[in-house]
């Protein structure tokens, strides 16, 4: 699955997609990659003079990969969206620098009703950069209404 297919599959814009491709997918695991392009806008500000791919975005990459896995576990319910309900035991173990390729792996740990327990691991060249446990579920989407615009006289 390539980046465009992933974006459509998990309903996220490509400007906020932290996965390039899915390289493995089973009933209880998904593995993806993300090349950390030196031209990513976030690297210009995090940190000045010493660019790093943020740990929070490594977590987000795990969340996005889990969304691919969740589509196999949770039935598609119109009006519902998979969401992250809890994040536990987050550890950052290695800096991720421009031009490196991040490998993202998410494993299903347990399922209790609609609560899906997962573990995410990000790594570069086999070295762990982040690990986290998290819980996903589905949330009902409220009826969203575009704000009314008023035009100046």
C-alpha positions as CSV (number, residue, x, y, z in Angstrom):
1,X,0.0,0.0,0.0
2,X,1.6,3.3,-1.0
3,X,1.2,6.8,0.5
4,X,-1.8,7.9,-1.6
5,X,-3.7,4.6,-0.9
6,X,-2.9,5.0,2.8
7,X,-4.1,8.6,2.9
8,X,-7.4,7.6,1.3
9,X,-7.7,4.5,3.5
10,X,-7.3,6.3,6.8
11,X,-8.9,9.6,5.8
12,X,-6.0,11.9,6.5
13,X,-4.5,14.6,4.3
14,X,-1.1,13.8,2.7
15,X,0.4,16.9,4.4
16,X,-0.2,15.2,7.8
17,X,0.5,11.6,6.7
18,X,3.5,10.1,8.6
19,X,3.6,6.8,6.6
20,X,5.1,6.3,3.2
21,X,4.1,2.7,2.7
22,X,2.8,-0.4,4.4
23,X,5.3,-3.2,4.0
24,X,3.6,-5.9,6.1
25,X,0.1,-6.4,7.4
26,X,-1.4,-9.4,9.2
27,X,-4.5,-9.8,11.5
28,X,-2.5,-8.6,14.5
29,X,0.4,-6.5,13.2
30,X,1.2,-3.8,10.7
31,X,4.6,-2.5,9.6
32,X,5.1,0.7,7.7
33,X,8.0,3.0,6.8
34,X,8.5,6.8,6.6
35,X,11.5,8.4,5.0
36,X,12.4,11.5,7.0
37,X,12.9,14.0,4.1
38,X,15.3,16.8,5.1
39,X,12.9,19.2,3.4
40,X,10.0,18.4,5.8
41,X,8.8,21.8,7.1
42,X,8.7,20.5,10.7
43,X,12.5,19.9,10.6
44,X,13.2,23.6,10.0
45,X,11.9,24.4,13.5
46,X,12.6,21.3,15.5
47,X,15.4,22.2,16.6
48,X,17.0,25.2,15.1
49,X,20.5,24.1,13.8
50,X,19.9,20.5,14.9
51,X,16.8,19.1,13.1
52,X,15.1,16.2,14.7
53,X,11.9,14.3,13.8
54,X,9.6,15.0,16.8
55,X,8.8,12.1,19.2
56,X,5.2,13.3,19.1
57,X,5.1,12.6,15.4
58,X,6.6,9.2,15.9
59,X,3.6,8.5,18.1
60,X,1.3,9.9,15.5
61,X,2.9,7.5,12.9
62,X,2.1,4.6,15.2
63,X,-1.5,5.9,15.6
64,X,-1.9,6.2,11.8
65,X,-0.5,2.7,11.3
66,X,-2.9,1.4,13.9
67,X,-5.7,2.8,11.9
68,X,-4.8,0.5,9.0
69,X,-4.8,-2.4,11.5
70,X,-8.1,-1.3,13.1
71,X,-9.9,-1.6,9.8
72,X,-9.4,-5.3,10.0
73,X,-10.6,-5.5,13.6
74,X,-13.5,-3.0,13.9
75,X,-16.3,-3.2,11.5
76,X,-16.9,0.0,9.5
77,X,-19.7,1.8,11.2
78,X,-21.0,4.8,9.4
79,X,-20.8,7.9,11.6
80,X,-17.9,6.5,13.7
81,X,-14.2,7.3,13.5
82,X,-11.3,5.3,15.1
83,X,-9.7,7.4,17.8
84,X,-6.9,7.1,20.4
85,X,-8.4,6.9,23.8
86,X,-5.2,6.5,26.0
87,X,-1.5,6.5,25.6
88,X,0.7,4.8,28.2
89,X,4.4,4.1,28.9
90,X,5.9,6.2,26.1
91,X,9.6,6.1,25.9
92,X,11.9,7.9,23.5
93,X,15.2,6.0,23.1
94,X,17.0,7.4,20.0
95,X,17.0,10.6,18.1
96,X,15.6,10.5,14.5
97,X,17.4,12.7,12.1
98,X,16.8,13.9,8.5
99,X,17.5,11.4,5.7
100,X,16.8,8.4,8.0
101,X,14.0,5.9,7.4
102,X,11.7,5.2,10.2
103,X,10.1,1.8,10.6
104,X,6.8,1.8,12.4
105,X,5.4,-1.4,13.8
106,X,2.1,-1.7,15.7
107,X,1.0,-4.9,17.3
108,X,-2.4,-5.8,18.7
109,X,-2.1,-6.8,22.4
110,X,-5.7,-7.3,23.4
111,X,-9.3,-6.5,22.7
112,X,-12.0,-5.8,25.2
113,X,-15.3,-4.9,23.6
114,X,-14.5,-1.8,21.5
115,X,-11.3,-1.0,23.3
116,X,-8.3,-2.2,21.3
117,X,-4.9,-2.4,23.2
118,X,-1.9,-1.8,21.0
119,X,1.9,-1.4,21.2
120,X,3.8,0.8,18.8
121,X,7.5,0.7,18.1
122,X,9.5,3.1,15.9
123,X,13.0,2.3,14.9
124,X,15.8,3.3,12.6
125,X,18.1,0.6,11.2
126,X,17.0,-1.8,13.9
127,X,17.5,0.7,16.8
128,X,14.4,1.6,18.7
129,X,13.6,5.3,18.7
130,X,10.2,5.2,20.4
131,X,7.9,2.7,22.1
132,X,4.4,3.2,23.4
133,X,1.3,1.4,24.5
134,X,-2.0,2.9,23.5
135,X,-5.7,2.2,23.4
136,X,-7.9,2.8,20.3
137,X,-11.6,2.8,20.1
138,X,-14.3,4.4,17.9
139,X,-16.1,7.6,18.6
140,X,-19.4,8.8,17.2
141,X,-18.9,11.7,14.8
142,X,-21.2,14.6,15.7
143,X,-23.1,16.1,12.9
144,X,-20.6,18.7,11.7
145,X,-21.9,21.9,10.2
146,X,-19.7,24.4,8.4
147,X,-19.7,27.7,10.2
148,X,-21.9,30.3,8.6
149,X,-19.9,33.1,6.9
150,X,-21.0,36.6,6.8
151,X,-20.0,39.0,4.2
152,X,-19.1,42.6,5.0
153,X,-21.5,45.2,3.5
